[in-house]
């Protein structure tokens, strides 16, 4: 069965008084317990108690961390727990070079002061992170005790090398996850935390980047009437825009730029189409929009599976998607074929592009006058529709612990996970000058200032610029709009095949149909189908 037709647990978040369904691809649906849409009891209990004192819940004491915010679940441990028992321990956290990790690194002193544990955060490109993690696991060295466990590049293949976090969370002598697992957005917990089943928890959700459409509101407002007169429809990006219209709009802007009628941008559109994982991500948005998918297995984007089943890329829907994608890239900014997700975001920030599918957390850069020429000019929408739906790729990741670390290192690492993924740390990262990620926690989204931050022009939006795309992102997270890549052990090899063959197509070395057949054959060879 095509994975995109399988239902996932639908999780609702109370935002601005409206219950919005958040979901990914799993086998059943349910609704969040209403109690989860309000701050938990631990978030409101004993708000005046000093750090380290026994909490009103009985037998629990607040952690010695600065910056607690009323309305968020507190970090707590059993009464008498010594937060500095691992003082002097050094932990190495390897992460992709993402805004949340930069924000965490900038604020790591909070954790180190409270625990005496030193954390070194190493950031690099995801492919390098995956390579280093693989080498470390193969050698069983635990040079990295903390792992940025990308679900598709690392978790899918390396889950058996990660500690089961349930062992720590269920240990009565250790701190537990503040707010409980239920405070995480369920779809993201499944994608980021589990592999093959839900009995073993390998990572806690840490960031939630999602691909949606960034566009220049000033350009679309200024030339709206002219375009409508010529083409007969409102071109403002919305849930009703199709990929055919996206192509037509991009072509129209290109023509006007060439004639000198439009000077605000250089190109109608741009993409992350370098021969790299980013190309697969960019293409997946179109593939899913046309009702196609990579494999026939069920629930591959949620808990994942050891075997994905046969490739579906020879289907008419997949060939149609590939044909459209080639068409889109033929008129996109020429640099698109050399850009990964960082490159296209930088081109957009430079003012070169009228619109582009971009991971939403780049909005902080777009609103930074030191890095951007488009401050105050950016708006967001979910991605255009194909013949089936809008498909918006979810790119979130969790943090796990190497099972090869010593017992002492693993417990010290657990303290870091409790803090780094806690609601208060996620809120801190959201507000950080380093422009961190948008939260994976219900409780953070329920804060009044976070809700206000989604409204353009508010002081809260200026302080937390990554919230401005969230109305589009919340729409993108709905079951009918989200796209989750297959979480299977063979995915890293299949991913390489996908972007290698797609790159050949983009450089006119093979047709879309030949490309899909080549990917399908090589994928089936790897998966044994």
C-alpha positions as CSV (number, residue, x, y, z in Angstrom):
1,X,0.0,0.0,0.0
2,X,1.1,3.5,-0.7
3,X,2.3,4.9,2.6
4,X,0.7,8.3,2.1
5,X,-2.7,6.7,2.3
6,X,-2.2,5.3,5.7
7,X,-3.6,7.2,8.6
8,X,-1.4,8.5,11.4
9,X,-2.2,9.6,15.0
10,X,-3.7,13.0,14.6
11,X,-2.6,15.3,17.4
12,X,-4.4,18.6,18.1
13,X,-2.8,21.7,19.5
14,X,-4.9,24.5,21.0
15,X,-3.7,27.6,19.3
16,X,-5.4,31.0,19.4
17,X,-8.5,29.2,20.5
18,X,-8.7,26.9,17.5
19,X,-7.8,23.2,17.7
20,X,-5.5,22.4,14.8
21,X,-4.8,18.8,13.8
22,X,-1.1,17.9,13.6
23,X,-0.2,14.5,12.1
24,X,2.1,12.4,10.1
25,X,1.7,8.9,8.6
26,X,0.8,6.1,10.9
27,X,-1.8,3.4,11.1
28,X,-4.5,4.9,13.2
29,X,-5.8,8.3,14.4
30,X,-6.7,9.7,17.7
31,X,-7.2,13.0,19.4
32,X,-5.0,14.6,22.0
33,X,-6.2,14.2,25.5
34,X,-7.8,17.6,26.3
35,X,-5.6,17.8,29.3
36,X,-2.6,18.0,27.0
37,X,-3.8,21.3,25.5
38,X,-3.4,23.0,28.8
39,X,-0.3,23.5,30.9
40,X,0.2,20.3,32.9
41,X,-0.2,20.2,36.7
42,X,3.5,20.2,37.2
43,X,3.8,23.4,35.2
44,X,1.6,25.3,37.6
45,X,2.3,23.6,40.9
46,X,4.6,25.3,43.4
47,X,5.6,28.1,41.1
48,X,7.1,30.0,44.0
49,X,9.2,27.1,45.4
50,X,13.0,27.7,45.1
51,X,15.0,25.5,42.8
52,X,15.9,22.2,44.5
53,X,13.0,22.3,47.0
54,X,10.5,19.5,47.2
55,X,7.7,20.1,44.7
56,X,4.0,20.0,45.7
57,X,3.6,16.8,43.7
58,X,5.3,14.9,46.5
59,X,8.7,13.3,46.4
60,X,9.9,15.5,43.5
61,X,12.2,18.5,43.5
62,X,12.7,21.2,40.9
63,X,15.9,21.1,38.9
64,X,18.5,23.9,39.4
65,X,18.0,25.5,36.0
66,X,17.6,29.1,35.3
67,X,14.8,30.6,33.1
68,X,11.8,28.7,34.1
69,X,8.6,30.1,32.5
70,X,5.2,29.9,34.2
71,X,2.9,27.7,32.2
72,X,5.6,25.2,31.2
73,X,6.2,21.8,32.8
74,X,9.2,22.1,35.1
75,X,12.3,19.9,35.1
76,X,12.1,17.8,38.2
77,X,13.9,14.9,39.9
78,X,13.3,12.7,42.9
79,X,13.8,14.6,46.1
80,X,17.4,14.6,47.1
81,X,18.7,14.0,43.6
82,X,22.2,15.3,43.2
83,X,22.3,17.1,39.9
84,X,26.1,17.5,40.2
85,X,26.9,13.8,40.8
86,X,28.4,13.6,37.3
87,X,30.3,16.8,37.6
88,X,33.5,16.7,35.6
89,X,32.1,14.4,33.0
90,X,32.6,15.5,29.4
91,X,30.0,14.7,26.7
92,X,30.4,15.2,23.0
93,X,27.2,16.0,21.0
94,X,27.5,15.7,17.2
95,X,24.8,17.6,15.4
96,X,23.9,18.9,12.0
97,X,24.8,22.6,11.7
98,X,21.3,23.8,12.5
99,X,20.0,27.0,14.2
100,X,18.7,25.1,17.3
101,X,22.1,23.5,17.9
102,X,23.8,26.9,17.5
103,X,21.3,28.3,20.0
104,X,21.8,25.4,22.4
105,X,25.6,25.9,22.2
106,X,25.2,29.6,22.9
107,X,23.3,28.7,26.1
108,X,25.0,25.6,27.2
109,X,26.4,27.4,30.2
110,X,22.9,27.0,31.8
111,X,23.2,23.3,31.8
112,X,26.9,23.2,32.7
113,X,26.4,25.5,35.7
114,X,23.6,23.3,37.0
115,X,25.2,19.9,36.5
116,X,29.0,20.4,36.3
117,X,28.8,18.4,33.1
118,X,30.8,19.8,30.1
119,X,29.1,19.4,26.7
120,X,31.0,20.0,23.5
121,X,28.7,20.6,20.6
122,X,30.2,19.7,17.2
123,X,28.2,20.8,14.2
124,X,28.7,19.8,10.6
125,X,26.8,18.9,7.4
126,X,24.4,16.1,7.8
127,X,26.2,13.7,5.5
128,X,29.4,14.2,7.6
129,X,27.5,13.7,10.8
130,X,26.0,10.5,9.5
131,X,29.5,9.3,8.4
132,X,31.1,10.1,11.7
133,X,28.3,8.5,13.7
134,X,28.5,5.4,11.6
135,X,32.3,5.1,12.1
136,X,31.9,5.7,15.8
137,X,29.2,3.0,16.2
138,X,31.2,0.5,14.1
139,X,34.2,1.0,16.3
140,X,32.0,1.0,19.5
141,X,34.1,3.9,20.7
142,X,31.4,6.3,22.0
143,X,33.5,9.3,21.0
144,X,30.1,10.9,20.6
145,X,27.8,10.1,23.6
146,X,25.0,12.3,22.2
147,X,23.7,11.8,18.7
148,X,21.7,14.0,16.4
149,X,19.7,11.0,15.2
150,X,18.2,12.1,11.9
151,X,15.3,9.7,11.3
152,X,16.3,8.8,7.8
153,X,20.0,9.1,7.6
154,X,20.9,7.8,11.1
155,X,18.0,6.5,13.2
156,X,16.7,4.2,10.4
157,X,20.0,2.5,10.1
158,X,21.6,2.9,13.5
159,X,18.8,2.4,16.0
160,X,20.3,-0.7,17.5
161,X,23.4,1.3,18.4
162,X,21.3,3.8,20.5
163,X,20.3,3.4,24.1
164,X,16.6,2.7,24.9
165,X,15.6,6.0,26.6
166,X,12.7,4.2,28.3
167,X,15.3,2.7,30.6
168,X,16.2,6.2,31.9
169,X,12.7,7.7,31.8
170,X,11.3,4.7,33.8
171,X,14.2,4.7,36.3
172,X,12.7,6.0,39.6
173,X,16.2,7.3,40.7
174,X,16.5,9.7,37.7
175,X,14.7,12.8,36.4
176,X,11.9,12.1,34.0
177,X,10.8,13.9,30.9
178,X,9.1,17.1,32.0
179,X,5.5,17.1,30.9
180,X,5.8,13.4,29.9
181,X,6.0,12.0,26.4
182,X,2.5,13.2,25.8
183,X,3.7,16.8,25.7
184,X,5.6,16.0,22.5
185,X,3.7,16.3,19.2
186,X,2.8,12.7,18.7
187,X,3.5,12.5,15.0
188,X,6.9,13.9,15.6
189,X,7.6,11.6,18.5
190,X,6.9,8.6,16.2
191,X,9.0,9.9,13.4
192,X,11.9,11.1,15.5
193,X,11.9,8.6,18.4
194,X,11.0,5.1,17.2
195,X,12.3,2.6,14.6
196,X,10.3,-0.5,13.7
197,X,8.1,-0.5,16.8
198,X,7.1,1.7,19.7
199,X,8.5,-0.6,22.4
200,X,11.9,1.1,22.3
201,X,12.4,4.8,22.4
202,X,15.7,5.9,20.7
203,X,15.5,9.7,20.6
204,X,13.5,12.6,21.9
205,X,12.1,15.2,19.4
206,X,14.4,18.2,19.2
207,X,13.7,20.2,16.1
208,X,10.9,20.4,13.5
209,X,11.9,22.0,10.2
210,X,9.3,21.6,7.6
211,X,9.3,22.6,3.9
212,X,6.7,25.2,3.0
213,X,6.5,28.0,0.4
214,X,8.3,31.3,1.2
215,X,7.4,34.1,-1.1
216,X,8.0,37.8,-1.5
217,X,4.8,39.5,-0.3
218,X,5.9,42.9,-1.6
219,X,6.3,41.5,-5.1
220,X,3.0,39.5,-5.1
221,X,1.1,42.5,-3.7
222,X,2.6,45.0,-6.2
223,X,2.0,42.9,-9.4
224,X,-1.1,41.1,-8.3
225,X,-3.6,43.1,-10.5
226,X,-1.3,43.0,-13.5
227,X,-0.9,39.2,-13.3
228,X,-4.7,38.7,-12.8
229,X,-5.5,40.8,-15.8
230,X,-3.2,38.8,-18.0
231,X,-3.8,35.3,-16.6
232,X,-7.2,35.5,-15.0
233,X,-6.6,34.4,-11.4
234,X,-5.3,35.6,-8.1
235,X,-1.7,34.5,-7.9
236,X,-1.3,34.9,-4.1
237,X,0.2,31.7,-2.8
238,X,-2.4,29.7,-0.8
239,X,-3.7,26.2,-0.2
240,X,-5.4,26.4,-3.6
241,X,-2.2,27.0,-5.7
242,X,-1.2,24.2,-8.0
243,X,2.3,23.2,-9.2
244,X,1.1,24.1,-12.7
245,X,0.2,27.6,-11.5
246,X,3.5,27.8,-9.6
247,X,5.3,27.1,-12.9
248,X,3.2,29.7,-14.8
249,X,3.8,32.4,-12.1
250,X,7.5,31.7,-12.1
251,X,7.7,31.9,-15.9
252,X,5.7,35.2,-15.8
253,X,8.1,36.8,-13.3
254,X,11.1,35.6,-15.3
255,X,9.7,37.2,-18.4
256,X,9.0,40.5,-16.6
257,X,12.5,40.5,-15.0
258,X,14.0,40.1,-18.5
259,X,11.9,42.9,-19.9
260,X,12.8,45.2,-17.0
261,X,9.2,45.4,-15.7
262,X,10.1,43.7,-12.4
263,X,13.3,44.7,-10.6
264,X,12.7,43.6,-7.1
265,X,13.9,40.0,-7.8
266,X,16.1,38.2,-10.3
267,X,14.1,35.0,-10.7
268,X,10.6,33.7,-10.2
269,X,11.6,30.7,-8.2
270,X,14.5,28.7,-6.8
271,X,15.1,25.2,-5.5
272,X,17.5,23.1,-3.4
273,X,18.4,20.8,-6.3
274,X,22.1,20.1,-5.8
275,X,23.1,16.5,-6.2
276,X,22.6,16.0,-2.5
277,X,20.0,14.9,0.1
278,X,18.4,18.3,-0.5
279,X,17.4,17.3,-4.0
280,X,15.6,14.2,-2.8
281,X,13.8,16.4,-0.2
282,X,12.8,19.0,-2.8
283,X,11.6,16.4,-5.2
284,X,9.6,14.5,-2.5
285,X,7.3,17.5,-2.1
286,X,6.2,17.1,-5.8
287,X,6.2,13.3,-5.7
288,X,3.8,13.3,-2.8
289,X,1.6,16.0,-4.3
290,X,0.9,13.7,-7.3
291,X,-0.1,10.8,-5.1
292,X,3.1,8.9,-5.6
293,X,5.6,7.5,-3.1
294,X,8.8,5.6,-2.9
295,X,7.7,2.2,-1.6
296,X,4.6,0.1,-1.0
297,X,5.2,-0.6,2.7
298,X,2.8,0.8,5.3
299,X,3.6,3.3,8.1
300,X,7.2,3.8,6.7
301,X,7.2,7.5,7.7
302,X,6.0,7.0,11.2
303,X,7.6,4.1,13.1
304,X,9.3,2.8,10.0
305,X,10.0,-0.8,9.1
306,X,13.0,-3.1,8.3
307,X,11.7,-3.9,4.9
308,X,10.0,-1.2,2.7
309,X,8.5,-3.4,0.0
310,X,8.8,-2.9,-3.7
311,X,9.5,0.5,-5.2
312,X,6.4,2.4,-6.5
313,X,8.4,4.8,-8.7
314,X,7.4,3.3,-12.0
315,X,3.8,4.2,-11.4
316,X,2.1,6.8,-13.7
317,X,1.8,9.2,-10.8
318,X,5.6,9.0,-10.1
319,X,6.5,9.6,-13.7
320,X,4.0,12.6,-13.8
321,X,5.7,14.0,-10.7
322,X,9.1,13.6,-12.2
323,X,8.0,15.3,-15.4
324,X,6.6,18.2,-13.5
325,X,9.7,18.5,-11.3
326,X,12.0,18.6,-14.4
327,X,9.7,21.3,-15.8
328,X,9.9,23.4,-12.6
329,X,13.7,23.2,-12.5
330,X,14.1,24.2,-16.2
331,X,12.8,27.7,-15.4
332,X,14.1,28.0,-11.8
333,X,17.1,30.2,-10.9
334,X,20.2,28.6,-12.6
335,X,21.9,28.3,-9.2
336,X,19.2,25.9,-8.0
337,X,21.1,22.9,-9.3
338,X,24.1,23.9,-7.1
339,X,22.1,24.8,-4.0
340,X,21.3,22.7,-1.0
341,X,18.8,23.9,1.7
342,X,21.3,26.5,2.9
343,X,22.0,27.8,-0.6
344,X,18.4,28.4,-1.6
345,X,17.7,30.1,1.7
346,X,20.7,32.4,1.2
347,X,19.6,33.2,-2.3
348,X,16.1,34.1,-1.0
349,X,17.6,36.2,1.8
350,X,19.7,38.0,-0.8
351,X,16.5,39.1,-2.6
352,X,17.1,37.0,-5.7
353,X,13.9,34.9,-5.6
354,X,10.2,35.6,-5.7
355,X,9.3,32.2,-4.2
356,X,10.9,29.0,-3.1
357,X,10.1,25.8,-1.2
358,X,12.2,26.3,2.0
359,X,12.5,24.9,5.4
360,X,10.5,27.3,7.6
361,X,13.1,27.9,10.3
362,X,15.1,30.0,7.8
363,X,12.7,32.8,8.5
364,X,14.9,34.0,11.4
365,X,17.6,34.7,8.8
366,X,15.1,36.4,6.5
367,X,14.1,38.8,9.3
368,X,17.7,39.6,10.3
369,X,18.8,42.9,8.7
370,X,22.5,41.8,9.1
371,X,21.9,38.7,6.9
372,X,18.9,39.6,4.7
373,X,17.6,42.1,2.2
374,X,14.0,40.9,2.6
375,X,13.2,41.9,6.1
376,X,9.5,42.5,6.5
377,X,8.8,41.3,3.0
378,X,8.3,37.6,3.4
379,X,5.1,35.6,3.7
380,X,4.5,31.8,3.9
381,X,2.0,29.3,2.5
382,X,1.8,25.5,2.3
383,X,3.3,24.1,-0.9
384,X,1.4,23.9,-4.1
385,X,-0.9,21.0,-4.9
386,X,-0.4,18.3,-7.5
387,X,-3.2,16.2,-8.8
388,X,-3.7,14.6,-5.4
389,X,-2.8,17.1,-2.6
390,X,-0.2,19.4,-1.1
391,X,2.8,17.5,0.3
392,X,5.1,19.3,2.7
393,X,8.2,17.4,3.7
394,X,8.9,17.2,7.5
395,X,12.5,17.3,8.4
396,X,12.6,17.1,12.2
397,X,15.2,15.2,14.2
398,X,15.6,13.8,17.7
399,X,18.6,13.4,20.1
400,X,19.7,10.0,21.2
401,X,22.4,8.4,23.4
402,X,25.1,6.0,22.2
403,X,24.7,2.7,23.9
404,X,28.5,2.3,23.8
405,X,29.0,5.1,26.3
406,X,29.8,4.2,29.9
407,X,26.9,3.9,32.4
408,X,28.1,7.2,34.0
409,X,28.2,8.9,30.6
410,X,24.8,7.6,29.6
411,X,23.2,8.9,32.8
412,X,25.0,12.3,32.3
413,X,23.7,12.3,28.7
414,X,20.2,11.6,30.0
415,X,20.3,14.7,32.1
416,X,21.3,16.7,29.0
417,X,18.4,15.2,27.0
418,X,15.9,16.0,29.8
419,X,17.2,19.6,29.7
420,X,17.8,20.1,26.0
421,X,14.4,18.8,24.9
422,X,12.5,20.3,27.9
423,X,9.7,22.9,27.3
424,X,11.8,25.6,29.0
425,X,14.9,24.9,26.9
426,X,12.8,24.8,23.7
427,X,11.2,28.1,24.6
428,X,14.7,29.5,25.3
429,X,16.0,28.2,21.9
430,X,12.9,29.8,20.2
431,X,13.7,33.2,21.7
432,X,17.5,32.9,21.2
433,X,19.4,35.5,19.2
434,X,20.8,32.5,17.4
435,X,17.3,32.0,16.0
436,X,16.6,28.4,17.1
437,X,13.9,26.0,16.1
438,X,10.2,26.0,16.6
439,X,9.1,23.7,19.4
440,X,8.1,20.1,19.4
441,X,6.1,20.6,22.6
442,X,2.4,21.3,23.0
443,X,3.0,23.3,26.2
444,X,5.2,25.8,24.4
445,X,2.7,26.5,21.7
446,X,0.1,27.2,24.4
447,X,2.0,30.1,25.8
448,X,0.2,33.4,25.1
449,X,3.3,35.2,23.7
450,X,4.0,32.2,21.4
451,X,0.5,32.5,20.0
452,X,1.0,36.3,19.5
453,X,4.3,35.6,17.8
454,X,2.4,34.0,14.8
455,X,0.8,37.4,14.1
456,X,2.9,39.6,11.8
457,X,3.8,43.0,13.2
458,X,3.6,42.0,16.9
459,X,6.5,42.5,19.2
460,X,6.4,38.8,19.9
461,X,6.9,38.1,16.2
462,X,10.0,40.4,16.2
463,X,11.4,38.6,19.2
464,X,10.6,35.1,17.8
465,X,10.7,35.4,14.0
466,X,10.5,31.7,13.3
467,X,6.9,31.7,14.5
468,X,5.8,33.8,11.6
469,X,5.7,30.8,9.2
470,X,3.9,28.7,11.8
471,X,0.3,29.2,10.5
472,X,1.5,27.6,7.2
473,X,3.5,25.0,9.1
474,X,0.6,24.0,11.2
475,X,-1.4,23.5,8.0
476,X,1.5,21.6,6.5
477,X,1.6,19.2,9.6
478,X,-2.0,18.1,9.0
479,X,-2.4,14.5,7.8
480,X,-3.6,15.5,4.4
481,X,-0.7,17.8,3.8
482,X,2.4,16.4,5.6
483,X,5.0,14.2,3.8
484,X,7.3,11.8,5.7
485,X,10.1,10.1,3.9
486,X,10.4,6.3,4.3
487,X,12.2,5.4,7.6
488,X,13.9,2.2,6.6
489,X,17.5,0.9,7.2
490,X,18.2,1.0,3.4
491,X,17.2,4.7,3.1
492,X,20.7,6.2,3.1
493,X,21.7,4.1,0.1
494,X,18.3,4.6,-1.6
495,X,18.5,8.4,-1.0
496,X,21.9,8.5,-2.8
497,X,20.4,6.7,-5.8
498,X,17.4,9.1,-5.8
499,X,19.4,12.3,-5.9
500,X,22.0,10.9,-8.3
501,X,19.5,9.8,-10.8
502,X,17.4,12.9,-10.4
503,X,20.5,15.0,-11.0
504,X,21.1,13.2,-14.3
505,X,17.5,14.1,-15.3
506,X,17.9,17.7,-14.4
507,X,21.0,17.9,-16.6
508,X,19.1,16.3,-19.5
509,X,21.1,13.0,-19.4
510,X,17.9,10.9,-19.1
511,X,14.1,11.4,-19.3
512,X,11.8,11.5,-16.3
513,X,10.5,8.0,-17.1
514,X,14.0,6.6,-17.5
515,X,14.9,8.2,-14.2
516,X,12.0,6.7,-12.3
517,X,12.8,3.3,-13.8
518,X,16.4,3.5,-12.8
519,X,15.7,4.5,-9.2
520,X,13.1,1.8,-8.9
521,X,15.4,-1.0,-10.2
522,X,18.3,0.1,-8.1
523,X,16.1,0.6,-5.0
524,X,14.6,-2.9,-5.3
525,X,18.1,-4.4,-5.7
526,X,19.1,-2.8,-2.4
527,X,16.0,-3.7,-0.5
528,X,15.9,-7.3,-1.9
529,X,12.7,-6.9,-3.9
